[in-house]
Amino acid sequence: MAVKEMTTSDWQETRVVLRALGAQIGLRPSDKVGLALLVVAVAKVAGPDAAEALRSAGVRDVPAFLAALPDASPVDLDCLPELKADARLAKLLRRELAGFMAGKVDAGEALRVLLSPEYLDRDVRRVLTDPTALSSKGNGDELHSTRELVRGLAGYYQPRFHAGYRQFVVDASSGYSDFLQGGKAKGSAKLADELRDGERQATRAVFASRMYDRSPLGACRRNYGELEAHILGAAILGEMTLVAQGPLSVNALAWTIDPWRYHRLVGLVLEKVVSLRDKGLLVVQPDQDVRLHSHVLPASPTLNDWLTFLREADPITDEEVKNALERMY
């Protein structure tokens, strides 16, 4: 690879995007990163400069492809889990991409190397066609019906809601919450482990699925961000009474997203709720002033889009409707 005289920060930005991708698809510290993940991370950093190379490699809609990949800032680097390259990728980084790692080659030129016939193998072509194929164990295709999608979402949000509720809401029988015990409540460590296991499974099987990506929640993730998609998803399932017994408050949304960092996260969740309300995706009751106790619901068009998706992605047949009506009598 030709090495330029100037220095760029593209490699550092690529590291951030790589880690964000790893977190999005549920990679664990023991999992190895392959060439395909690096290709899409470099493409994200190259941005519009990657258009010609990506189209030549078979990407039909370059803007949509890039939008499906997570945004990341260098300040996020230390907040994201570290990743290790597999043997093939490590060799490539030491040799052909040494200039890129040294900051002397930009992402556009690095991408042209990565998309050369020598490296454009079946796995790379697969993720260029469909970024959801990045799921490390191929579990992104496990969902085959909207029932499985809704059940998977409920299985992710509902246990987290109840963990947060138990942590932060005062128990009427004792007059205290588990939060006052400093995480020493009976079963607290076991519950934390169960939630982490559930998060890894949902990240691989639900949030990396094609069905989630095609849904209004996937569109929200692409357009606004991962946290916004979680807020919208929990709010929708809250109205469907699949998280708690009714719509969730800003407080409940925060601990449903992260029951262990609620007090640090709730201010950001409040800001995102206001932003999504202003964009027309959410409504807040009462609407005059958004407070932590305010209830958050999907706006009518948002809810209609979600219900339409559930109906059209997995249509109910006339025979099913007939059977349902017959059971009413």
Backbone hydrogen bonds, N-H to C=O, Kabsch-Sander energy under -0.5 kcal/mol:
donor,donor_aa,acceptor,acceptor_aa,energy
4,K,2,A,-0.5
4,K,104,K,-1.4
8,T,103,G,-3.2
13,E,9,S,-2.1
14,T,10,D,-2.4
15,R,11,W,-2.2
16,V,12,Q,-1.6
17,V,13,E,-2.3
18,L,14,T,-2.8
19,R,15,R,-2.2
20,A,16,V,-2.5
21,L,17,V,-2.8
22,G,18,L,-2.6
23,A,19,R,-2.5
24,Q,20,A,-2.2
25,I,21,L,-2.2
26,G,22,G,-0.6
26,G,23,A,-0.5
27,L,22,G,-2.9
31,D,28,R,-1.9
33,V,84,K,-3.3
38,L,34,G,-1.3
39,V,35,L,-2.4
40,V,36,A,-1.8
41,A,37,L,-1.8
42,V,38,L,-2.8
43,A,39,V,-2.3
44,K,40,V,-2.1
45,V,41,A,-2.0
46,A,42,V,-2.6
47,G,43,A,-1.9
49,D,46,A,-1.5
50,A,47,G,-2.4
51,A,48,P,-1.7
54,L,50,A,-2.8
55,R,51,A,-2.7
56,S,52,E,-2.2
57,A,53,A,-1.2
58,G,55,R,-1.3
59,V,54,L,-2.6
60,R,58,G,-0.6
62,V,60,R,-0.7
65,F,61,D,-2.2
66,L,62,V,-2.6
67,A,63,P,-2.2
68,A,64,A,-1.3
69,L,66,L,-1.3
76,D,73,S,-2.7
77,L,74,P,-1.5
79,C,76,D,-1.3
80,L,76,D,-0.7
80,L,77,L,-1.1
84,K,31,D,-0.7
86,D,33,V,-2.8
90,A,86,D,-2.8
91,K,87,A,-1.9
92,L,88,R,-1.8
93,L,89,L,-2.5
94,R,90,A,-1.8
95,R,91,K,-1.5
97,L,92,L,-2.5
98,A,95,R,-1.8
101,M,97,L,-2.3
102,A,98,A,-1.8
103,G,100,F,-1.2
104,K,99,G,-2.6
105,V,99,G,-0.8
110,A,106,D,-2.0
111,L,107,A,-2.5
112,R,108,G,-1.6
113,V,109,E,-1.6
114,L,110,A,-2.3
115,L,111,L,-2.1
116,S,113,V,-1.5
119,Y,116,S,-1.9
120,L,116,S,-1.6
121,D,119,Y,-2.3
125,R,121,D,-2.5
126,R,122,R,-2.1
127,V,123,D,-1.8
128,L,124,V,-1.9
129,T,125,R,-1.7
130,D,126,R,-2.0
133,A,130,D,-2.2
134,L,131,P,-1.7
135,S,132,T,-1.3
138,G,135,S,-1.9
141,D,138,G,-0.8
142,E,139,N,-1.8
149,L,145,S,-1.6
150,V,146,T,-2.9
151,R,147,R,-2.6
152,G,148,E,-2.3
153,L,149,L,-2.4
154,A,150,V,-2.6
155,G,151,R,-2.5
156,Y,152,G,-0.9
157,Y,153,L,-2.8
158,Q,154,A,-2.4
160,R,156,Y,-0.8
161,F,157,Y,-2.5
162,H,158,Q,-2.2
163,A,159,P,-2.1
164,G,160,R,-2.4
165,Y,161,F,-2.8
166,R,162,H,-2.4
167,Q,163,A,-1.7
168,F,164,G,-2.7
169,V,165,Y,-2.2
171,D,176,Y,-2.4
172,A,170,V,-0.6
174,S,171,D,-0.6
175,G,171,D,-3.3
178,D,166,R,-1.4
179,F,167,Q,-2.6
180,L,177,S,-1.1
181,Q,178,D,-1.6
182,G,179,F,-1.5
183,G,178,D,-0.8
184,K,181,Q,-0.9
188,S,185,A,-2.3
191,L,187,G,-2.4
192,A,188,S,-2.2
193,D,189,A,-2.1
194,E,190,K,-2.2
195,L,191,L,-2.4
196,R,192,A,-2.1
197,D,193,D,-2.4
198,G,194,E,-2.5
199,E,195,L,-2.3
200,R,196,R,-2.2
201,Q,197,D,-2.2
202,A,198,G,-2.5
203,T,199,E,-2.5
204,R,200,R,-1.8
205,A,201,Q,-2.9
206,V,202,A,-2.4
207,F,202,A,-2.2
209,S,206,V,-1.5
210,R,140,G,-1.1
213,D,209,S,-2.0
214,R,210,R,-2.1
215,S,211,M,-0.9
215,S,212,Y,-0.8
218,G,212,Y,-1.0
219,A,215,S,-1.9
220,C,216,P,-2.1
221,R,217,L,-2.3
222,R,218,G,-2.2
223,N,219,A,-2.5
224,Y,220,C,-2.9
225,G,220,C,-1.2
229,A,225,G,-1.7
230,H,226,E,-2.0
231,I,227,L,-2.4
232,L,228,E,-2.6
233,G,229,A,-2.6
234,A,230,H,-2.8
235,A,231,I,-2.1
236,I,232,L,-2.4
237,L,233,G,-2.5
238,G,234,A,-1.9
239,E,235,A,-1.9
240,M,236,I,-1.6
241,T,238,G,-1.4
242,L,237,L,-3.0
243,V,237,L,-0.5
248,L,296,V,-0.6
250,V,294,S,-1.5
251,N,292,L,-2.4
253,L,249,S,-2.5
254,A,250,V,-2.1
255,W,251,N,-2.1
256,T,252,A,-1.9
257,I,253,L,-1.7
258,D,254,A,-2.2
261,R,258,D,-0.6
264,R,261,R,-1.0
265,L,261,R,-2.0
266,V,262,Y,-2.5
269,V,265,L,-2.4
270,L,266,V,-2.3
271,E,267,G,-1.8
272,K,268,L,-2.5
273,V,269,V,-2.6
274,V,270,L,-2.1
275,S,271,E,-2.2
276,L,272,K,-3.0
277,R,273,V,-2.3
278,D,274,V,-2.4
279,K,275,S,-1.5
280,G,277,R,-1.5
281,L,276,L,-2.5
282,L,276,L,-1.1
283,V,297,L,-3.0
285,Q,295,H,-2.6
291,R,289,D,-0.6
294,S,291,R,-1.2
295,H,285,Q,-2.4
296,V,248,L,-3.0
297,L,283,V,-2.8
299,A,281,L,-2.5
303,L,299,A,-2.9
304,N,300,S,-2.7
305,D,301,P,-2.4
306,W,302,T,-2.1
307,L,303,L,-2.8
308,T,304,N,-2.6
309,F,305,D,-2.2
310,L,306,W,-2.4
311,R,307,L,-2.0
312,E,308,T,-3.1
313,A,309,F,-2.8
314,D,310,L,-0.8
321,V,317,T,-2.0
322,K,318,D,-2.5
323,N,319,E,-2.5
324,A,320,E,-2.2
325,L,321,V,-2.2
326,E,322,K,-2.3
327,R,323,N,-1.7
328,M,325,L,-1.1
329,Y,326,E,-1.3
